Amino acid sequence: MYVGIDVSKEYLDVALRPSGEKLRVGNDDAGIAELVARMSAEKPTLIVLEATGGLQTSVVAAMALVPLPVAVVNPRQVRDFAKASGRLAKTDALDAAVLAHFGEAMKPEPRPLLDEQTAELEAMVTRRRQIVEMITAESNRLLACRSKALRPSIKSHINWLKRQLKDVNHDLDDAVKRSPIWREKEQLLRSVPGVGRVLATTLLAELPELGQLGRKQVSALVGVAPLNHDSGKHRGVRRVWGGRAQVRRTLYMAALVASRCNPVISAFYQRLVAAGKAKKLALVACMRKLLTILNAMLHDSTPWRPALDA
């Protein structure tokens, strides 16, 4: 049995496959408890949900504690699967059925639930990113504002956001220092020139698989692995696509810094540019190389060694 659950703010629409049975429960404690009890009795092969900006967290946590096999998948992949299956209509009940079909056909791998500390760190990293984005937006508004009456208000809000950012940075530092495992990993990561606090905490929170996968797997997970685009005799340009966008954005800035201050990454970058590679392409290759180095360091629990990495 494969189960698809479409999550909305108020309801959980459930579809069972191959029986075709459908049901709806409330997205609250009582509804989740009822659904967990039903799934525990049914013992499904796999339960599939979409990542819906946090609305799915409660039901995923409740099922993972039983434990039940739960996979949280990318909504874009499910929508593409629905279109490929000829299902263009979209309702909550239909989405649940598509999720069940997706689970049966694609069999996504169930991921273990993040522990409480990692989930808390991820929430703080996300909040830090949101504050930085708000500071950028308000700074742009200040530049465009021509009203002398409104400029003090915008400046006041920017100053308040900067104080909030300082507090979140302090909380992130405390969270890492309280955990011996995180503290050791952060020290290993930050031993690499170009890797600062932001990238280290982002990797700890949003890429817990780092150090546990092969270099090709972790590159694909982040979205820095080159993908082919060939057809017949045509050989298209390799492109990176998909993966964890927030990790990739942070890794980009770290690679940009490392291409200037890290002797290994800098030499690698200069060699690619000298060979005629576009600078943007060379920088993406540096992202992949930096990620590979960090993955190997955490896997072996060894600090950065320039000679070996070169």
C-alpha positions in Angstrom: 0.0 0.0 0.0 1.2 3.5 -0.9 -0.3 6.5 0.8 -0.4 10.1 -0.4 -1.2 13.0 1.9 -2.0 16.5 0.7 -1.4 19.0 3.5 -3.3 22.2 3.8 -3.7 24.6 6.7 -6.9 23.0 7.9 -7.1 19.5 6.4 -5.1 16.4 5.5 -6.5 14.8 2.4 -5.4 11.1 2.2 -5.4 8.7 -0.7 -4.6 5.0 -0.5 -3.2 3.1 -3.5 -4.1 0.6 -5.0 -7.5 0.5 -3.2 -8.3 4.1 -4.3 -9.8 4.8 -0.8 -9.8 8.5 0.2 -10.4 10.2 3.5 -10.0 13.7 5.1 -9.0 14.6 8.6 -8.3 17.9 10.3 -4.7 19.2 10.4 -4.8 19.4 14.2 -3.8 17.1 17.1 -7.0 15.1 17.0 -6.9 14.6 13.2 -3.2 13.7 13.1 -3.7 11.2 16.0 -6.6 9.6 14.1 -4.5 9.4 10.9 -1.4 7.9 12.7 -3.6 5.3 14.3 -5.1 4.3 11.0 -1.7 4.2 9.2 -0.2 2.1 12.1 -3.0 -0.4 11.5 -2.6 -0.4 7.7 1.2 -0.7 7.8 1.8 1.0 4.4 4.9 0.5 2.3 5.4 4.2 2.0 3.7 7.5 2.9 4.4 10.5 0.6 3.9 14.2 1.4 5.0 17.4 -0.3 7.2 20.0 1.4 4.7 22.8 2.1 6.7 25.4 3.9 6.4 23.8 7.4 2.7 22.8 7.4 3.7 19.2 7.0 6.1 19.2 10.0 3.6 18.1 12.7 2.2 15.1 10.7 5.6 14.0 9.6 7.0 14.1 13.1 4.0 12.2 14.5 4.4 9.4 11.9 8.2 9.3 12.1 7.9 8.7 15.9 5.8 5.5 15.4 7.8 4.9 13.2 6.1 4.9 9.8 8.0 5.1 6.4 7.5 8.8 5.4 9.1 10.6 2.4 8.8 14.4 2.0 9.3 15.2 -1.7 9.8 18.3 -3.8 6.4 19.7 -5.0 7.9 20.5 -8.4 8.7 16.8 -9.0 5.2 15.7 -8.1 3.6 18.4 -10.3 5.8 17.3 -13.3 4.8 13.7 -12.6 1.2 14.6 -12.6 1.5 16.4 -15.9 3.4 13.5 -17.4 0.5 11.2 -16.2 -2.0 13.4 -18.0 -3.5 14.8 -14.8 -3.9 18.5 -15.3 -6.7 19.2 -12.9 -5.7 20.1 -9.4 -7.6 19.7 -6.1 -6.6 18.5 -2.7 -8.1 15.0 -3.2 -6.5 14.7 -6.7 -3.1 15.9 -5.3 -3.2 13.2 -2.6 -3.9 10.5 -5.3 -1.0 11.8 -7.4 1.3 11.6 -4.3 0.3 8.0 -3.7 0.9 7.2 -7.4 4.2 9.1 -7.3 5.2 7.0 -4.3 4.4 3.7 -6.0 6.1 4.6 -9.3 9.2 6.5 -8.1 9.6 5.0 -4.6 11.4 8.0 -3.0 13.7 7.1 -0.1 12.3 7.8 3.3 14.5 10.3 5.2 15.0 10.1 8.9 13.5 12.9 10.9 15.8 15.7 12.0 16.5 15.6 15.7 15.2 18.4 17.9 18.5 20.3 18.1 19.1 20.2 14.3 15.5 21.3 13.6 16.1 24.3 16.0 19.3 25.2 14.3 17.6 25.0 10.9 14.9 27.3 12.1 17.5 29.9 13.3 19.4 29.7 10.0 16.2 30.2 8.1 15.3 33.2 10.3 18.7 34.7 9.8 18.2 34.4 6.0 14.8 36.1 6.3 16.2 39.0 8.3 19.1 39.5 5.8 16.5 39.5 2.9 14.4 42.1 4.8 17.4 44.3 5.4 18.3 44.2 1.7 14.7 45.0 0.7 14.5 48.0 3.1 17.9 49.3 2.0 16.6 49.3 -1.6 13.5 51.1 -0.5 15.6 53.7 1.3 17.6 54.3 -1.9 14.4 54.7 -3.9 12.6 56.8 -1.4 12.3 60.5 -2.2 10.1 61.5 0.8 12.0 63.1 3.6 9.2 62.3 6.0 9.4 58.5 5.3 13.2 58.1 5.2 13.6 58.2 9.1 11.0 55.4 9.4 12.8 53.2 6.9 16.2 53.9 8.6 14.7 53.0 12.0 13.4 49.7 10.7 16.8 48.8 9.1 18.5 49.5 12.4 16.0 47.3 14.3 16.5 44.5 11.8 20.3 44.8 12.2 19.9 44.4 16.0 17.7 41.3 15.3 20.4 39.9 13.0 23.0 40.4 15.7 20.8 38.6 18.2 20.2 35.7 15.8 23.9 35.4 15.1 24.6 35.2 18.8 21.9 32.5 19.2 23.5 30.5 16.4 26.9 30.7 17.9 25.5 29.6 21.3 23.6 26.7 19.7 26.8 25.4 18.0 28.9 25.8 21.1 26.4 23.9 23.3 26.7 20.8 21.1 30.1 19.0 21.2 29.4 17.3 17.9 28.4 20.5 16.1 31.4 22.4 17.7 33.8 19.8 16.3 32.2 19.9 12.9 32.2 23.7 12.8 35.8 23.8 13.7 36.6 21.3 10.9 34.6 23.3 8.3 36.0 26.7 9.3 39.6 25.4 9.1 39.1 25.8 5.3 40.0 29.4 4.1 36.8 30.9 2.7 34.4 29.0 4.9 32.9 31.3 7.5 30.3 31.0 10.2 27.3 31.4 7.8 28.3 28.6 5.5 29.3 26.3 8.4 26.0 26.8 10.2 24.0 26.5 7.0 25.7 23.1 6.2 25.1 21.8 9.7 21.5 22.8 9.6 20.4 22.2 6.0 22.8 19.6 4.8 23.1 17.0 7.6 24.0 14.3 5.0 27.4 16.1 4.6 30.2 13.6 5.4 27.9 10.6 5.0 27.5 10.5 1.2 29.9 10.1 -1.8 31.1 13.2 -3.6 28.8 12.7 -6.6 25.7 12.1 -4.3 26.3 15.2 -2.2 27.0 17.3 -5.3 23.7 16.2 -6.8 21.9 16.8 -3.5 23.1 20.5 -3.4 22.6 21.0 -7.1 26.2 21.6 -8.3 26.6 18.4 -10.3 26.7 19.1 -14.1 23.8 17.5 -15.9 24.0 16.4 -19.5 21.7 17.9 -22.2 22.5 15.7 -25.3 20.2 14.4 -28.0 21.5 12.4 -31.0 24.6 14.0 -32.3 24.0 17.2 -30.4 26.1 17.7 -27.4 24.5 20.4 -25.2 26.1 22.5 -22.5 26.3 20.9 -19.1 24.3 22.8 -16.5 23.6 22.6 -12.8 20.0 22.4 -11.7 17.8 21.5 -8.8 19.1 20.6 -5.4 18.9 22.6 -2.2 18.9 26.2 -3.3 19.6 27.9 0.0 22.7 25.7 0.5 23.8 26.4 -3.0 23.5 30.2 -2.7 25.6 30.2 0.5 28.1 27.9 -1.1 28.4 30.3 -4.1 29.4 33.2 -1.8 31.9 31.0 0.0 33.4 29.7 -3.3 33.7 33.3 -4.5 35.8 34.2 -1.4 37.8 31.0 -1.6 38.7 31.6 -5.2 40.7 34.6 -3.9 42.0 33.6 -0.5 42.1 29.8 -0.6 45.3 28.7 -2.3 43.9 25.3 -3.5 40.6 26.7 -4.8 42.3 29.8 -6.2 44.8 27.8 -8.2 42.0 25.5 -9.4 39.9 28.6 -10.5 42.9 30.2 -12.3 43.7 27.0 -14.1 40.2 26.6 -15.4 40.0 30.3 -16.6 43.4 29.9 -18.3 42.1 26.8 -20.1 39.3 29.0 -21.6 36.4 28.2 -19.3 33.9 30.9 -18.6 34.4 32.6 -15.2 30.9 31.7 -14.0 31.5 28.0 -15.0 34.8 28.0 -13.3 33.2 29.3 -10.1 30.6 26.6 -10.1 33.4 24.1 -10.5 35.0 25.7 -7.4 31.7 25.3 -5.5 31.7 21.6 -6.4 35.4 21.2 -5.4 34.9 23.1 -2.1 31.9 20.9 -1.3 33.8 17.7 -2.1 36.7 18.8 0.2 34.3 19.6 3.1 32.4 16.3 2.6 35.7 14.4 2.8 36.9 16.3 5.8 33.7 15.5 7.8 33.8 11.9 6.6 37.3 11.4 7.9 37.1 13.9 10.8 40.3 15.6 9.6 41.0 19.3 9.3 41.9 21.0 6.1 45.2 19.9 4.6 46.2 22.1 1.6 48.7 19.7 0.1 46.4 16.7 0.1 43.4 18.7 -1.2 45.5 20.2 -4.0 
